[in-house]
Amino acid sequence: MPLPPYRIKVVEPIAFLSAEERAAALGAAGYNPFNLRADQITVDLLSDSGTGATSAAQEGAAAVGDESYAGARSWFRFLDEVAALTGYPHVLPVHQGRAGERILFGTLLRPGQICVSNTHFDTTHANVELSGAEARDLPCAEAADLDSREPFKGNIDVAALAALLAGPDGERVGLVLMTITNNGLGAQPVSMANLRAVRALCREHGVPFFLDAARFAENAWLVREREPGYAGRTPREIAREAFDLADGCVISLKKDGLASIGGCIGLRDDDLHARCEANLIATEGFSTYGGLAGHDLERLAVGVREVVDPAYLGARAAATANLARMITDAGVEIVQPAGIHALYLNAGRLLPHLSAAEFPGHSLGCQLYLDGGIRCAELGSLYLGTMDEQHRLVTPAPFELVRLAIPRRVYTQEHFEYVAETLAAIAKDPERITGYRIVSTPPILRHFKVRLAPLP
Ligand SMILES: *Cc1c(COP(=O)(O)O)cnc(C)c1O
């Protein structure tokens, strides 16, 4: 297995609670892992967003961060790195991805228009709809088969996009946004061939084409591994080719920026840049910091360079693939093929004795905490299903999944073995796991604040 190209210099203790303490903690959290305190968790796989470790070089740069209000040295370091990576003539800093979405969609989209995507991420979907436009997903057909090992299940359905653009709704399409990798659909990558086809269609119909590029480096790595003709190219060159195809991008730099906060918008169009900049200054901060501190900009400037290191990406991809192999060997099926930033457990198949209304994904996630102090996120009917007023499930989600997100440079092989062993023990006796019912839900974004109780 490829060795990670770093050693550990600074460590943080993690908690080991007893089984009784974990049961009490989960009960007090209303059986919702989002409500747990982080110091009640042994291995935290809730999200890969902002949870990575920084490097000595990043912290060294942060120490000399320039906190000037306008024109800080740190801003120009960030700008130079992002412009060199993406090639976009205009770069606007934002504090995280969704701020960039709000500014871009609020400026570019008009009420009644349609934003088309391979799959909108949840905040992206929300920000499209807040602009008054409609968010429409056109994932490729292979994405619906969780077991298929097609290499690019993150692709958009090009024929469906062509039909939409040429059809009666074509005039209403205001933006095509490709999410690389496809976080909403199993962390699956998008091929360069797919991006080229999207670009050609967008050119033909005069529609702006943007990337939601939170995992630009991980997508590039999977292109290099899986797409013919790319094996000899560097991840940085492949990422650049993707950026070159699009008119601009929004990036949450909490992922492949290798830092805990940050984001940016990249643009070619001068007029769109001027309008986004005005919005940015009014709502996020002046256009040389965008809500970020100088030390954040410094960490990001180093991070976007470190993240495209083939040795780093190769080791990270191998670690995820190895965890995937350990989990499937233990008898737990996952969405295939394994991506890089997360694995998606097929809880519906592991717990067939639970109906969708008993939330098998949530049950499996809770069991991972009860048995091993492991925290993860349900992506099934609790998150995506529709409910009636009594919190009863009306329409289940298409799949009952649990996402194990992998923070960058944080956990070692031993931690992953521990996760696999905990899952293996669950898979030996899945029948003992009971379902859950909802006790109370918040008005929106249910999964964050919902409270539940175990069924007898
Ligand atoms: C995380 C993420 C976002 C939102 O970014 P934040 O930094 O969390 O606001 C948007 N799109 C994708 C694909 C993401 O993964």
Ligand as a Chemical Component Dictionary entry (heavy atoms), coordinates in Angstrom:
data_LIG
# 
_chem_comp.id                   LIG 
_chem_comp.type                 NON-POLYMER 
_chem_comp.pdbx_formal_charge   0 
_chem_comp.three_letter_code    LIG 
# 
loop_
_chem_comp_atom.comp_id 
_chem_comp_atom.atom_id 
_chem_comp_atom.alt_atom_id 
_chem_comp_atom.type_symbol 
_chem_comp_atom.charge 
_chem_comp_atom.model_Cartn_x 
_chem_comp_atom.model_Cartn_y 
_chem_comp_atom.model_Cartn_z 
_chem_comp_atom.pdbx_ordinal 
LIG C1 C1 C 0 -19.350 20.986 1.165  1  
LIG C2 C2 C 0 -19.922 21.215 -0.151 2  
LIG C3 C3 C 0 -20.581 22.407 -0.487 3  
LIG C4 C4 C 0 -20.845 23.498 0.525  4  
LIG O1 O1 O 0 -19.685 23.979 1.065  5  
LIG P1 P1 P 0 -19.566 24.507 2.568  6  
LIG O2 O2 O 0 -18.139 24.902 2.667  7  
LIG O3 O3 O 0 -19.937 23.368 3.477  8  
LIG O4 O4 O 0 -20.501 25.654 2.706  9  
LIG C5 C5 C 0 -21.060 22.560 -1.770 10 
LIG N1 N1 N 0 -20.913 21.599 -2.674 11 
LIG C6 C6 C 0 -20.290 20.437 -2.406 12 
LIG C7 C7 C 0 -20.154 19.398 -3.462 13 
LIG C8 C8 C 0 -19.788 20.193 -1.141 14 
LIG O5 O5 O 0 -19.197 19.031 -0.855 15 
# 
loop_
_chem_comp_bond.comp_id 
_chem_comp_bond.atom_id_1 
_chem_comp_bond.atom_id_2 
_chem_comp_bond.value_order 
_chem_comp_bond.pdbx_ordinal 
LIG C1 C2 SING 1  
LIG C2 C3 SING 2  
LIG C2 C8 DOUB 3  
LIG C3 C4 SING 4  
LIG C3 C5 DOUB 5  
LIG C4 O1 SING 6  
LIG O1 P1 SING 7  
LIG P1 O2 DOUB 8  
LIG P1 O3 SING 9  
LIG P1 O4 SING 10 
LIG C5 N1 SING 11 
LIG N1 C6 DOUB 12 
LIG C6 C7 SING 13 
LIG C6 C8 SING 14 
LIG C8 O5 SING 15 
# 
